[in-house]
Amino acid sequence: MSTNSNPQISPIAQIRALHDRLVKAESLVTEHKVHPVINMPDHYVVEGVAGFYIVNGSCSCNDATKRNDLIKGHCKHRLAVF
């Protein structure tokens, strides 16, 4: 019998996780915490709770890097720049 060390994540769990992040991303935008980087097209500085993040198609925050199986890299910072 084989064991799977990486349990399957349900689509409902992914939808809920992304919804939560979209709500937070909307707050970042409405609170003016998303700033384009001058002379660097498609680069943004996003103010987060734990600091500032440079977003250019990806983000280095813990949420994006440690929960990739759940949110596929779509953290609130990355969603805020769409």
Secondary structure, DSSP 8 states (H G I E B T S, - for coil): ----SS----HHHHHHHHHHHHHHHHHHHHTT-EEE-TT-TT-EEEE-SS-EEEESS---SHHHHHSHHHHTT--HHHHHT-
